[in-house]
């Protein structure tokens, strides 16, 4: 049987990123596709028993030097014999446009991780006065580049509202966690609070540090706040200063970026998961992946009170929603749960139930593979 090849690439994400490798690449490889994966180096090698994934890595570049990696992706893609070219970053739409001139019979798919024009409106590295004009310019250019794609995948339902001009096949493939075995609920006096994901001020770093301070003052010292994910050196310095000033050295621990399996071990051993993203345009209508990861790990959730998030958490009875910018409200919610161990267990059990029955990658994988099969069928007509 002839097996088609997918050239899967990213100039932003590490090769072993959760959605890029553990979901998209593995799912394609396990469903009779060869996968050429090209993304940012992160250390480590592919250790899974998947024979048809070939990895090539790119050096991690500072933002303004990323075009060097675009060129490397383009050159490799030109040489590739792939039938499908699957792009995961808005900036690579430019590469796709150039590549289409050389690969007239290939299939081009764009996987939209975020509503990029909206995200631009709150990027701290862009001068505030330039954000809205730049957002509008990017929306204009993106519209024309996306119109040349053969299919678009949306990681969030809300994204489609701004892309109703598309006429190519589209599918919502939500970023739900891959299946994880059930674990035993946490027991004992010592409590663990965790956050996983990119660590920035807009994602609630300073509020989480304030939570640690509040919990120590109003509940006790027998807890840890574990932060998992990348952080800039400037933020690390600010975090360290806060920890030292408030004597939180034994309570606050930053793990950095850790392997996927190690991340789940940390989540399994935690009681409460935090998701205190600020009310920015790109976050308000996006359901953060970490909410579902916390559900999978039997954790109670404390999250920002965005309407969609509040609806999800209240319907599943998996946590509490708070104003992410109100440190005292967040701290009180954490202390409230720490004083109700049975309620933590109940919320965790509810989350696990919904993860197993609804919010897991196995459902989304079928939609991803279904899109490829639909395109392949149309190609063969």
N, C-alpha and C positions, 0 to 999 in steps of 0.2 A: 504493500500500500504506500502511495506517495504521501509523505508528511510535509505539510506546509511549515514554513519558518516565519516567526514573528521577530522583528527587530524592535526590542523594547528599550527605551532610552530615557534618561533624565540627566540634565545638567545641574540640577539642584539637590536631588535626594541621593542619599547613600544607597549603594547597591542592595544592601540587606534591609532597606526600609520596609516597614510593615506592609504597606499597600503595594509597593513596587515589587518586592521579592516574595514575601511570605503569602501574599494573596494573588496578585496578577500573574507573576512569573510561574509560581508553582501550579496555579490552577490551569494555565495554558499548557504547561509541560505535562501535567497529569491527564490532560485531555487530548493527547495525540498531536501536539504542536512542538516543533523545535523552537527554542527560545534563545535568541542572541541578546543578552542583557548587557547594556552599557550604561554605567552610572558612576557616581562619585565613590572613590575608595573610602573604606571604613575600617579596614583590618579584618582579618579572618578570611576563611575560604568557605565555599559551599560544601557543607558536610552532609546535607540531606541526600538520600539515595534517589536522586533524580538525574538520570543519565542525559537527558536532552535539554539541559540549560548550560549555555556557554557564557562565561563571564569575562567582560573586559572593563577595567576601571579607569576612571579619570581623576586627575589630581583635584583636590579641593581648592578652588580659587576664590579670591576676594571678589566681591560683587562686580567690580568694574573690569575684572579680567575674565569673567565667565565667557565672553565671546570666543576665547581661545578654545574652550571646550565645545562650543557650538561647532567650530570648524572641525574638530576631531570627530565629533559625532557625524557630521556631514560626510567627511571622507570615508569613514567606516561604513556608513549607510550606502554610499555609492557603490562600494565594493561588495556589499551584501547581496545574496541571492534571495533574500526574504520576499515573501508575497505580501506580508502585512508590516506596516511601520506604525508603531504604537507610541505616541508622544505623551509625556506627562507634565510638561511645563509650558506656560504661555509663551515664554521666550523662544521655545523650539518650534513654534508655528512658522517662524521665519525660515528655519532650516527645512521644514516640511514644504514650504512654498518653492524653495530652490530645488529640493530633491524631486519634487513632482515633475520638474522639467526633464529630469534624467530617468525617472521611473514611471513612465506613462501608464503602465499596466498594473502597477502596485496599488494596494489599498492603504489609505491613510486614515488613522484613527486617533482622535484626541481624547484624553482622559482628564476631565476637568476636576482638579482637587479643590479649587477655590474660585470664587467670583473675583477674578484678579482686578478688574477696574474698581470694584468696591474696596478691595483690600488696599489698593494704593492710597485711598483716602485717609488711612490711619497709619501709614508706614512712618516710623519715627525718624528714619534717615533721609526723608524727603522734606524739604522746607515746607512749612504749613501752607504758605500762600500759593505754592505750586501744585499741591496735591489734587485739588479739584480740576484745574485745567489739564493736568497730566492724565488724570482718570478719564476725562472725556476724550482725550486724544487716543489713549490706549483702547477705549471702547470702540472708537471709529476704526482703528487699524485692525483690532481683533475681529470685528464683525466681518471684514473683508477676507481675512485669512481663514477664519472658521468656515466661511462659505465654500471653501475649496476642499474641505475635508469630506471623506466618504462616510464617516460616522463619528458621533460624539457621545462620550460617556459622562454622565453627571454623577458626582459623588454625593450630591445633596439635591433633594427635591426642589428647594427654593431657587436654585440656579436657573432653572428653565424659564422663570418669569422674565429674565432679561435676554433670553436667547430664542424667542419665539419666531425669529426670522429664518431659523435653520430649516432646511427641507430634507436633509440627509437623515438616515436612520439614527435614532437616539434611544438611549436606555439609561435608567437610573440604576446605578450599581453602588449601593450604600457601603460605607466603610465600616461595616460591622466586623467584630473580631473573628478570627479563625477559631475553630472549635477547640476548647480546652477542657480537660477532664475535671470532674467535680472535685472539690477540696473540702476538708473539714473546717467548720467555723472556728474562728480564733477564740481561745479561752485564756483566762488569766487576768491579773490585775494590770499588767503593763499594756498600754494602748499604742497603736500605730496609725498615724494619719499619713496619707500618701498623695502625691501629685505625679502624673506622668505626662510628658509632652514637651514641646518647646517651652523654654522658661524665659519669659519676658515680663516687663512691667504691665503691658496690655493684657497678658494672660494671668495677671494676679500675683506676681512674685511678692511684692511688698505687702499685699493684703494677707498672703499666706504666712509671711514672717510675723505680721501683727497677730495673726491667729495663735501662733506658737507662744508669743508673749502673753496674750490674754489667757490661754489655757493654763500656762504655768502660774499665773497670778490667781486664777479663780478656780482651778481644779486640782493642780498638783504637778509634780515633776516626772511622774511615771508614764511618760509618753515620748514618742519620736515623731517628728515631721520629716518624711523622706521625700526628697525632690529628685525626680528621674527625668533627665533630658538635657539637651545642650543649652549653654548659657554663655553670653559674651563675657570677656574678661572684665569689662567695666561693671557689669551687673554682679559678677562674682565678687568684686571688690566691695560693692555696696552691701551685698548680702553678708559678707564676712564682717564688715564694720557693724552692721545691725546686730548680728549674733554676738559679737564680743561686747558691745555696749549693753546688751540686755541679758548677758550671762546665759546664753542658750546653746552653749557648745555641746552639751550632752543631749540636747533635744532636736536640733536641726542638723540634717545630714544631706549633702548634695552628692548623688551617685554619678552624675554625668550621664552620658549615653552608654547603655549596657546592652548585652545581647538579648534577643527576644525572649528566650527561655528564662533568663535571669530576671527580666522584667516581670514575667508572670509569677515567679517565685516571690518577688517583693509584694505584688498585689495580693497573692493568696494569704500572706501573713498579716495583711492590714485590716483595720476595722472600718475606717472612713476614707473615702476618696474625695478630693477637692477638685472643683472645676469652676474657678472664680474669674472667668474671662470678663473683660470690661465690655460695656454696651457699645461696641463699634459696629459700623455697617456690615463688615464681613462676618461678624460673629452672631449678630442678632437672629438671623434666620438659618444658621447652620447648627446641626446637632453634632456636638463634639464627639469624636470617636471614643474618647476616654470615658464618657458616660456609659457606653456599652461594655467597655473593658472592665469598669468597676462592677457592673452587673454580673459579668461572667465570673468575677473573683469573689462573689458573695459579700460585697462591701456595701455599707450604707453610703449615700452620696449627699454631699452638700454642694449645690451648684448655683450659678447666677439665675436670677428670676426672670429670664427672658421668656416670653409667652410660650414658644414651642418647647423649651426645656421644661418649664413648669407643667405644661400639659403632660409631657412624657413621664415626668417623675411622679406627678400626682396620680395619673392613671395606673401606673405600675406599683405605686406605694413603695418606692425605693430610696427615698431620701427627703431632704428639705431644700427649699429654694430661698435665697437671700439676696439682698442688695449687695452686689460684689464690692461696691465702693464704701460700704458702711462697715468698718472694721469691728465695731462693737456688736452689731447684729450678727455678723459671721461668727465671731468668737462665742457669743451666747448660744448659737445653733450647735456649734461643735461641743461645747460643754454640756448642753442639753442631751445630746446623744451619748456622750461619754458616761453620763449618769444613768443611762438606760440601756444596759447591755442586752437585755432581751429585745428591745426595739431595734438595735443594730442588727441582731441576728435575724429578726423578722424581715427587715428591709433587705438584708443580704440574700435571704432565701427567696424573696419575691424577685429580686434582680436575676438570680440564677435561673429561676423558672422561665422568665421572659427571654433570657439569653438562649436557653436551650430550645425554646419553642418558636422564637420569632427573630431575635436580633443576633444572628450569627452568619458567618460568611458563606456557609453552605447554600443558603438561599440566594445570595448575591452571585456566587460563582455560576449558578445555572443561568443567570441573566447575562453574565459576561460571555460564557461559552455560546449561549443562544445567539448573541449578536454576531459572533464570528461565524457560526453555522449559517445564519441567515444571509450574511454577506457572501459566503462561499457558494451557497445555493444560487444566489442571483448571478454570481460570476459564471457559473456553469450553464446557465440557460442559453 
